[in-house]
Amino acid sequence: MGGYRVAQWATGNIGTRALRAVLEHPALELAGLYVHSADKAGRDAGELCGLGTTGITATREVGEIVALGADCVLYMPIACDFDDVCRLLAAGTNIVTTRGEFHHPASMKPALRQRVEAACAEGGTSIHSTGSSPGFITEALPLVLTSIQRHLDELTIDEYADLSQRDSPGLLFDVMGFGKPPTAFDERRLTHARVSFGPSLRLVADALALPLDSVEASGEVAPARRNVTIAAGPVAAGTVAAQRITASGMRDGRALLNFRATWYCTKDIDADWTLRDTGWHVAVDGDAPLDIGIRFPVPLERMASVTPGYTAHRAVNAVPFVCDAAPGIRTTADLPQIVARLG
């Protein structure tokens, strides 16, 4: 692996962390920076991520990024624009993205998949979706853990987030429904779970030669036992204080692979749930059973500033492997194990 010229696309929380990682990476060179907002255009890349002057200025012109001839674009916008994606790929620029559209090609709409693959063929390029979740915890780690199995009954990934110190009342109360009377999960959120995590479950199942029959989603909430005040405001007893949503990959009438996200404002809830500290837990029920806890050892008040790196760094570390891959939509199962170059 030699040096790679990389352009960063977007500078939100994750994009800014990726930009900084590229500038500090020994085998990557920043070639360009695309931004959405006018107030960032024309500013130095280093200024936008807290580093020194780089000589690379941000642009809002897609054509300028395409014309760079960069080896790779780290594509991290709020929404995926397939016109831009295909333009980059056809022009010869590989893409690593934290967008979730490309985790499992067979889950994509056939016409869209064909269009992206045609662009890859034209440019001799590849595109790969990754991140922390989905990505590392839903694909890379399960594939490693099942490498010592010869029989798998069930694998369950639990993701926990303690939101008690998250000072975002609009998000917690208005969007997520904490502090409100318990109601059933709406279908929109269940569909989001299937779309966000179903492709990863299908990818792992296909890699294990145990293809899924379907992906189902369910959600439930739990009320607070007593009044509690969190950083975002008060949560009254009897109102929603915890919620979890599960995406299950079904095979032969039972769940084979599960991803379950649990968010909570307090552990004092009226439900028989296991509430772990922020992080992940993976249980493997097979002929080599495993029980693995992964905790984020970060103070809750610093969590929002630290966690973007979990997603951004996986994508940055994948750049050399995606650039060296055969053209096409490349998955975690297609690529070699992502090994970080840290020195």
C-alpha positions in Angstrom: 0.0 0.0 0.0 1.4 3.3 -1.1 0.2 6.8 -0.6 -3.4 7.7 -1.5 -4.9 11.0 -2.5 -8.1 11.5 -0.6 -10.9 14.1 -0.8 -13.3 14.6 2.1 -16.9 15.1 1.3 -18.9 17.0 4.0 -17.8 18.3 7.4 -20.5 17.3 9.9 -19.6 15.6 13.1 -18.3 12.5 11.4 -16.9 14.2 8.4 -14.9 16.6 10.4 -13.4 13.8 12.4 -12.5 11.9 9.2 -10.9 15.1 7.7 -8.7 15.4 10.7 -7.8 11.7 10.5 -6.8 12.0 6.9 -4.5 14.9 7.6 -2.8 13.0 10.4 -2.6 9.7 8.5 0.9 8.7 7.3 -0.3 7.1 4.1 -3.0 9.5 3.0 -2.8 12.9 1.4 -5.7 15.4 1.4 -6.4 16.3 -2.2 -9.7 18.3 -1.7 -12.6 19.1 0.5 -16.3 19.4 -0.4 -18.7 21.3 1.9 -22.4 22.1 1.7 -22.6 25.5 3.4 -21.5 28.8 2.0 -19.9 29.9 5.2 -17.4 27.0 5.0 -16.5 27.5 1.3 -13.1 29.0 0.7 -11.9 28.2 4.2 -8.8 26.1 4.8 -9.4 22.4 5.6 -7.2 22.6 8.7 -9.2 25.5 10.1 -12.4 23.4 9.7 -11.1 20.5 11.8 -8.9 22.3 14.3 -5.5 21.8 12.7 -3.0 24.1 11.1 -3.1 25.6 7.6 -3.0 22.9 4.9 -3.3 24.9 1.7 -6.4 22.9 0.7 -9.5 25.1 0.6 -13.1 23.9 0.8 -15.4 24.1 -2.3 -19.1 23.7 -3.0 -18.4 22.8 -6.6 -18.8 19.0 -7.3 -16.9 19.4 -10.6 -13.8 20.6 -8.7 -13.8 17.4 -6.6 -14.3 15.2 -9.7 -11.5 17.0 -11.5 -9.0 16.3 -8.7 -8.5 12.7 -9.9 -8.2 11.7 -6.3 -7.8 8.0 -5.5 -10.8 8.1 -3.1 -13.5 10.3 -1.7 -14.7 9.9 1.9 -18.4 10.5 1.2 -20.2 11.5 4.3 -23.3 13.7 3.5 -26.6 13.8 5.3 -28.3 12.2 2.3 -26.9 10.2 -0.6 -27.0 11.8 -4.0 -26.6 8.9 -6.5 -25.9 11.3 -9.4 -22.8 12.6 -7.5 -21.8 9.0 -6.4 -22.0 7.7 -10.0 -20.2 10.7 -11.4 -17.3 10.2 -9.0 -17.1 6.5 -9.6 -17.3 6.8 -13.4 -14.5 9.4 -13.3 -12.1 7.0 -11.7 -12.5 8.0 -8.0 -13.2 5.2 -5.4 -15.6 5.9 -2.6 -15.7 4.9 1.1 -18.9 6.1 2.7 -20.6 6.1 6.0 -23.9 6.2 4.2 -25.7 2.9 4.6 -26.9 2.3 1.0 -24.1 0.0 0.0 -23.7 -2.5 2.8 -25.4 -5.4 0.9 -25.8 -5.0 -2.9 -28.5 -7.6 -3.2 -30.7 -5.4 -0.8 -30.5 -2.4 -3.2 -33.1 -1.7 -5.8 -32.0 -3.6 -8.9 -32.0 -0.6 -11.2 -30.0 1.5 -8.8 -27.5 -1.3 -8.1 -27.0 -1.8 -11.8 -26.4 1.9 -12.3 -23.8 2.1 -9.6 -22.1 -1.0 -10.8 -22.0 0.3 -14.3 -20.3 3.5 -13.0 -17.8 1.4 -11.2 -17.1 -0.6 -14.3 -16.6 2.6 -16.4 -14.2 4.1 -13.9 -12.5 0.9 -12.7 -13.5 1.9 -9.2 -15.2 0.5 -6.1 -17.5 1.8 -3.3 -17.8 0.5 0.2 -20.2 1.4 3.1 -18.8 1.1 6.6 -18.8 2.8 10.0 -19.2 1.7 13.6 -22.9 0.8 13.6 -23.8 -0.5 11.0 -20.4 -1.7 10.0 -17.9 -2.7 12.6 -20.3 -4.1 15.2 -22.8 -5.5 12.7 -20.4 -7.0 10.2 -16.7 -7.1 11.0 -17.0 -8.3 14.5 -19.7 -11.0 13.9 -17.7 -12.4 11.0 -14.6 -12.7 13.3 -16.7 -14.3 16.1 -18.3 -16.8 13.9 -14.9 -17.8 12.5 -14.5 -20.2 15.5 -18.0 -21.7 15.1 -19.1 -24.8 13.2 -22.7 -24.5 14.3 -24.6 -21.3 14.9 -28.0 -21.2 16.7 -28.2 -17.4 17.2 -26.1 -14.2 17.3 -27.4 -11.1 19.1 -25.9 -7.7 19.0 -27.1 -5.2 21.7 -26.2 -1.6 21.4 -26.8 0.6 24.5 -26.9 4.4 24.8 -27.3 6.2 28.1 -28.8 9.6 27.1 -29.1 11.0 30.6 -26.4 13.6 30.0 -27.5 14.4 26.4 -28.6 18.0 26.5 -30.8 17.7 23.4 -34.5 18.2 24.4 -35.7 18.5 20.8 -34.2 15.2 19.9 -35.1 13.3 23.1 -38.5 14.6 23.8 -39.9 15.7 20.5 -38.3 13.2 18.1 -37.7 10.1 20.2 -40.7 10.5 22.6 -38.9 10.3 25.9 -41.0 11.9 28.7 -44.3 11.1 26.9 -47.0 8.6 27.7 -46.0 5.1 26.4 -47.3 4.3 22.9 -46.6 1.7 20.3 -43.6 2.2 18.0 -44.8 3.7 14.7 -44.1 1.9 11.5 -41.7 4.6 10.2 -39.2 3.8 12.9 -39.6 0.0 12.4 -39.0 0.5 8.7 -35.9 2.5 9.5 -34.5 -0.3 11.6 -35.1 -2.8 8.8 -33.5 -0.6 6.2 -30.6 0.5 8.4 -29.6 -2.9 9.9 -31.2 -5.5 7.7 -28.5 -5.3 5.0 -25.8 -6.0 7.5 -27.7 -9.0 8.9 -28.2 -10.3 5.4 -24.5 -9.8 4.5 -23.3 -11.8 7.5 -25.9 -14.5 6.9 -24.9 -14.8 3.2 -21.2 -14.9 4.2 -22.0 -17.8 6.5 -24.0 -19.6 3.8 -27.1 -19.2 5.9 -29.2 -16.8 3.9 -32.1 -15.2 5.6 -35.8 -15.6 4.7 -36.7 -12.1 5.9 -35.8 -9.3 8.3 -38.4 -8.3 10.8 -38.5 -5.4 13.2 -40.1 -4.8 16.6 -40.0 -2.0 19.2 -41.0 -1.5 22.8 -40.8 1.2 25.5 -40.4 1.2 29.3 -41.7 3.9 31.7 -39.7 5.5 34.5 -40.5 4.2 38.0 -40.2 7.7 39.5 -39.6 11.3 38.5 -36.1 12.0 37.2 -34.4 15.0 35.8 -31.8 14.5 33.0 -29.7 17.0 31.1 -32.5 17.6 28.6 -35.2 18.2 31.2 -37.7 16.3 33.5 -39.0 12.8 32.8 -42.0 12.1 34.9 -42.8 8.7 36.5 -44.9 6.6 34.1 -43.6 8.3 31.0 -41.1 6.8 28.5 -37.7 6.5 30.0 -36.2 3.7 27.9 -36.9 2.3 24.5 -35.5 -0.5 22.3 -35.9 -1.6 18.7 -34.9 -4.9 17.3 -34.1 -6.0 13.8 -34.1 -9.8 13.4 -32.9 -11.8 10.6 -35.2 -14.8 10.2 -34.3 -18.2 8.9 -36.5 -21.3 9.0 -39.1 -19.6 11.2 -36.7 -18.3 13.9 -34.3 -15.5 14.6 -30.8 -16.3 13.5 -29.2 -12.8 13.7 -30.4 -9.9 15.8 -29.5 -6.3 16.2 -31.1 -4.5 19.2 -30.6 -0.9 20.1 -31.6 0.3 23.6 -31.7 3.9 24.5 -32.4 5.0 28.0 -32.5 8.1 30.2 -32.4 6.3 33.5 -31.9 2.7 34.6 -34.7 2.9 37.1 -37.4 1.6 34.7 -40.6 -0.4 35.1 -39.4 -3.3 32.9 -37.3 -6.4 33.2 -34.6 -5.2 30.8 -30.8 -5.5 31.1 -29.4 -2.0 30.8 -25.7 -1.8 30.3 -23.4 1.2 30.1 -23.1 2.9 26.8 -21.4 0.4 24.4 -22.1 -3.0 22.9 -22.8 -6.6 24.0 -22.6 -9.6 21.6 -23.9 -13.0 22.5 -23.1 -16.0 20.2 -25.1 -19.2 20.8 -23.3 -21.9 18.9 -20.9 -24.8 19.4 -18.3 -22.3 20.6 -20.5 -20.0 22.7 -19.4 -16.4 23.4 -20.5 -13.5 25.6 -18.7 -10.3 24.9 -19.2 -6.9 26.4 -17.7 -3.7 24.9 -18.0 -0.6 27.0 -17.2 3.0 25.8 -15.0 4.2 28.8 -15.8 7.8 28.2 -17.6 10.2 30.6 -21.2 10.7 29.4 -20.7 14.5 29.1 -17.8 13.8 26.6 -19.6 11.0 24.7 -20.9 13.3 21.9 -17.5 14.6 21.1 -15.8 11.2 21.2 -18.2 8.8 19.4 -17.9 10.4 15.9 -14.4 8.8 15.8 -15.8 5.3 16.1 -17.5 5.8 12.8 -15.1 8.1 11.0 -11.9 6.1 11.7 -13.2 2.8 10.4 -13.9 4.6 7.1 -10.5 6.3 6.9 -8.7 3.0 7.7 -10.7 1.3 4.9 -9.4 3.7 2.2 -6.3 1.7 1.0 -8.3 -1.6 0.9 -11.1 -0.1 -1.1 -8.7 1.6 -3.5 -6.9 -1.7 -4.1 -10.2 -3.7 -4.5 -11.7 -5.0 -7.7 -14.2 -2.7 -9.3 -17.8 -2.8 -8.0 -19.8 -2.4 -4.8 -17.5 -4.0 -2.2 -18.8 -5.3 1.2 -17.1 -6.2 4.4 -17.2 -9.8 3.3 -15.4 -8.9 0.0 -12.6 -6.9 1.5 -9.6 -8.2 3.5 -9.8 -7.5 7.2 -9.3 -3.7 7.7 -6.1 -3.2 9.6 -5.3 0.3 10.7 -1.9 1.8 9.9 -1.1 3.7 13.1 2.6 4.5 12.6 
